[in-house]
Amino acid sequence: MNGASREALAAAHESLDALTDSTSADAAKLAGELAAVTALLDREVSLRRVLTDPAQAGEAKAELAGRVLDGQVGGQTVDLIKGMVRARWSQSRDLVDALEELAASAELTAAQKTGRLDNVEDELFRFGRILSTSTELRSALTDRAATAAAKGDLVGELLGSKVEKVTERLVVRLVTHPRGRSLEAGLDSLSKLAAERRDRMVAVVTSAVPLTEAQKQRLGAGLARLYGREMHLNLEVDPEVLGGISVRVGDEVINGTVADRIDEAKRRIAG
């Protein structure tokens, strides 16, 4: 998102945070209702365009949103969306993207309030690793001939009681309503949102053997000093790296593996 949409999204996040800080607000319920409105506006293009039309007065758009949503979702959700449609959006689709992000943020807030956010982060990462190594599973979850219900049922069978309910809901929504994204991109976005809940960054760490608890603590502390922010480590083991570790933070890769040094030596000899 750019310009006006980015500002509108930031304001919406502030409103959501203020709302979920209240002990009376049910973050999981908010998430479900925001997801339902996301699906509605993704489907109803004409309504979405009216609600984001810069030529229309903000209050008029808020009143329309209230009429459409009253009785369909709770009052807190209606108020939140009224505030969003009063704002200016660069493109009408940005509103839907923002609603989807808020729904995910509300789910993650629910996990954080119950002390389950770390579990959700790890489970999202592990599901992504499973997806990357199973062509058959990926094909089943992205099959255009399969119904959304069938894909949701498959995720339920795979994850079920094995993961947090928040994780399952997030993955089901991503699989059943990908909205043009790859599953990998969607999972990556969810992981970043989870990290942002505590203002921390995510480091993907690949090593030849599992790291000890002491090694993880030293690595996390070192990366936190380097980047100036708390770091969440997503750990994976790959014997092909031979030794050492590879660390990816965003687009930056810090590679200290034996395999990488061997490749570099080969390049120098060949050059």
DAKA-V585042 format. One line per field, one symbol per residue. phi: phi as a letter, one per 40 degrees, with the letter a starting at -180 (. if undefined). burial: b if it has 24 or more other C-alpha atoms within 12 Angstrom, else e. Layout:
# DAKA-V585042
phi: ???
burial: ???
This chain:
# DAKA-V585042
phi: .bfccccccccccccccccccccccccccdcccccccdcccccccccdcccbcccccdcccccccccccdgcbccccccccdccccccbcbcccccdccccccccccccdcccbgbcdccdcccccccccccbbcccccccbcccccccccccccccccfccbcdcdcccccccccbcfgccccccccccccccccdbfbbbbcbbbcbdccccccccccccccccbgadbcccbbbbdccgagbbbbbgccbbbbccdcccccccccccc
burial: eeeebeebbebbbebbbebbeeeeebbbbbbbbbbbbbbbbbeeeebbbbbbbeeeebeebbbbbbeebeeebbebbbbbbbbbbbbbbebbbbbbbbbbbbbbbbbbbbbbeeeebbbbbbbbbbbbbebeeeeeebebbbeeeeeeeebbebbbeebeeebbbbbbbbbbbbbbbbeeeebbebbbbbbbbbbbbeebbbbbbbbeeebeeeebeebbeebeeeeeebbbbbbbeeeebeebbbbbbeeeeeeebeeeeeeeeeeeeee
